[in-house]
Amino acid sequence: MFSSAHSGLLEKLFHYIDLHQDEFVQTLKEWVAIESDSVQPVPRLRQKLFQMMALAADKLRNLGAGVESIDLGSQQMPDGQSLPIPPILLAELGSDPEKPTVCFYGHLDVQPAQKDDGWLTDPYTLTEVDGKLYGRGATDNKGPVLAWINAVSTFRALQQDLPVNIKLILEGMEEAGSIALEELVMREKDHFFSSVDYIVISDNLWLSQRKPALTYGTRGNCYFTVEVKCRDQDFHSGTFGGILNEPMADLVALLGSNAFCTKENSVLFSLVSGSSLENFIVIVKLYA
Ligand SMILES: [Zn+2]
């Protein structure tokens, strides 16, 4: 239960938010319009990711936050090309030692999206249909990141003191395995994160228009590649069929089995029963 002073403040905050809804939606529209796809490894999209992170950094700086944009070097792709990794933003608002510090995590990259995938509207044009907003990243995860920023800006606009110190860690490679995030977190353990009391992973969804989800645990993802390789030369199917191992047949058997094995037949990795391949991945190379 909120005290009456609290509920009075909340009323003021919500009133301000309602009055400025169009402004907030307009910003989300601008963010959704940036095709910050981290999955397709092409220079044009990496540029979009840099643009997205710079826009978010500006937004936070305009709010009065101290923002560090951490350069994370480049990513070596299996095909030999090297692509720059978008910076991770570390932002800070307030450092009152009397207040707890809450750190919000969010990501500003998205999965690929094309109208042909089955979208009813252009994925990069935020569109309202029946009171719902459709656009790539609107909920995962640009909207939730903006929600925190909007909440802070509302406190600021009403000249209300924030009850907590706020930190944000925003990345642009979440959909591609959060490349470089772990390294940065370890590096900042005793610096940026040393004063953090609570972490809120704000990468979530709403269960209905009025019911947000509160996730208190995740299974996580791990990705893997399976490569089955046979002889380099062609063999006549009539002469050799049925004698030589066939990589396609091996691959099908492998994917249908409960375990991945090395060529010595030792179990490399067991699939947890009930998990799907999409959710469970490890890097394995097999040579038939
Ligand atoms: Zn997400």
Boltz pocket constraint, residues with backbone or C-beta under 6 A from the ligand:
constraints:
  - pocket:
      binder: B
      contacts: [[A, 107], [A, 140], [A, 141], [A, 174], [A, 203], [A, 204]]
      max_distance: 6.0
